[in-house]
Amino acid sequence: MDRNEKRRLRDSIGQHLDVSKTRLTDEEANVLSDFIDNYDSTYKGKTDTRSRTYDGWSSDGKYTRRESRTETFTDDIGIREEYEYHDDDGQTGHYTKEIKDARDILNKLKGWRNV
């Protein structure tokens, strides 16, 4: 891919995702372009939830943590990540994060392809 073609592709991707401070290989630029072009038909509305339970240690002793991470492809191009945990000692926590950064999207797509 020549320099001008890559610049046009990057500008096109930048209309939907944050590409600032992101270096993209030709392959990554093509993956993001395909992602954007096929978003409505392939990704929009899909959800993946992963849960796990594990034991850990704190100053109070051993605890068991149940955690869940849900990733949803939103109506606008991007991914919403919701994380929550519950410990058997009563501790809980959660956060929600909107992902619109090109590098983070690429990393999430790699994870989805490996599922």
C-alpha positions as CSV (number, residue, x, y, z in Angstrom):
1,M,0.0,0.0,0.0
2,D,1.5,3.3,-0.9
3,R,1.7,6.3,1.4
4,N,-1.2,8.2,0.0
5,E,-3.5,5.2,0.0
6,K,-2.6,4.5,3.6
7,R,-3.3,8.1,4.5
8,R,-6.7,8.0,2.9
9,L,-7.5,4.8,4.7
10,R,-6.3,6.2,8.0
11,D,-8.4,9.3,7.5
12,S,-11.5,7.2,6.7
13,I,-10.9,5.1,9.9
14,G,-10.4,8.3,11.9
15,Q,-14.0,9.4,11.1
16,H,-15.2,6.6,13.3
17,L,-12.4,5.7,15.7
18,D,-9.6,7.6,17.5
19,V,-6.4,7.0,15.6
20,S,-4.3,9.7,17.2
21,K,-1.1,8.3,18.7
22,T,-1.7,5.0,16.9
23,R,0.7,3.5,14.3
24,L,-1.0,1.1,12.0
25,T,0.5,-1.5,9.8
26,D,-1.0,-2.0,6.4
27,E,-2.8,-5.2,7.7
28,E,-4.1,-3.4,10.8
29,A,-5.5,-0.6,8.7
30,N,-7.2,-3.1,6.4
31,V,-8.7,-4.9,9.4
32,L,-10.1,-1.7,10.8
33,S,-11.4,-0.6,7.5
34,D,-13.2,-4.0,7.1
35,F,-14.5,-3.7,10.7
36,I,-16.0,-0.3,9.9
37,D,-17.4,-1.3,6.5
38,N,-19.1,-4.5,7.9
39,Y,-20.0,-3.2,11.4
40,D,-23.7,-3.1,11.0
41,S,-24.1,-6.5,9.4
42,T,-21.4,-8.4,11.4
43,Y,-20.8,-6.8,14.8
44,K,-23.5,-4.4,15.9
45,G,-25.4,-5.7,18.8
46,K,-23.3,-8.8,19.5
47,T,-22.3,-9.5,23.0
48,D,-19.8,-11.8,24.7
49,T,-19.7,-12.5,28.4
50,R,-16.8,-14.2,30.1
51,S,-16.9,-15.3,33.8
52,R,-14.4,-16.9,36.0
53,T,-13.9,-17.7,39.7
54,Y,-10.6,-17.8,41.5
55,D,-9.0,-17.7,44.9
56,G,-6.8,-14.9,46.1
57,W,-5.1,-13.8,49.3
58,S,-5.4,-10.5,51.2
59,S,-4.2,-9.4,54.6
60,D,-7.5,-10.9,56.0
61,G,-6.7,-14.3,54.5
62,K,-8.0,-16.3,51.6
63,Y,-11.0,-15.1,49.5
64,T,-12.9,-16.3,46.4
65,R,-13.6,-13.8,43.7
66,R,-16.3,-14.2,41.0
67,E,-15.8,-11.8,38.1
68,S,-17.7,-11.2,34.9
69,R,-16.7,-9.1,31.8
70,T,-19.2,-8.3,29.1
71,E,-18.2,-6.8,25.8
72,T,-21.0,-5.4,23.5
73,F,-20.7,-3.9,20.1
74,T,-22.7,-0.7,20.5
75,D,-25.0,1.1,18.0
76,D,-22.3,3.5,17.1
77,I,-19.0,1.9,16.0
78,G,-17.3,0.9,19.2
79,I,-17.3,-1.6,22.1
80,R,-18.8,-1.2,25.6
81,E,-16.9,-3.2,28.2
82,E,-18.6,-3.9,31.6
83,Y,-16.7,-5.5,34.4
84,E,-17.9,-6.5,37.8
85,Y,-16.6,-8.7,40.7
86,H,-18.0,-10.1,43.9
87,D,-15.8,-11.6,46.7
88,D,-17.1,-14.0,49.2
89,D,-16.1,-11.5,52.0
90,G,-18.6,-9.0,50.6
91,Q,-16.3,-6.8,48.5
92,T,-17.8,-5.8,45.1
93,G,-16.8,-3.5,42.3
94,H,-17.7,-2.6,38.7
95,Y,-16.9,-0.3,35.9
96,T,-18.1,0.4,32.4
97,K,-15.8,1.6,29.6
98,E,-16.5,2.8,26.1
99,I,-13.8,1.7,23.7
100,K,-13.3,3.8,20.5
101,D,-9.5,3.8,20.3
102,A,-8.2,2.1,17.1
103,R,-5.5,0.1,19.0
104,D,-7.9,-1.1,21.7
105,I,-10.4,-2.1,19.0
106,L,-7.7,-4.1,17.3
107,N,-6.8,-5.8,20.6
108,K,-10.5,-6.7,21.3
109,L,-11.0,-8.1,17.8
110,K,-8.0,-10.4,18.3
111,G,-9.6,-11.6,21.5
112,W,-13.0,-12.2,19.8
113,R,-11.3,-14.2,17.0
114,N,-9.6,-16.4,19.5
115,V,-12.8,-17.3,21.3
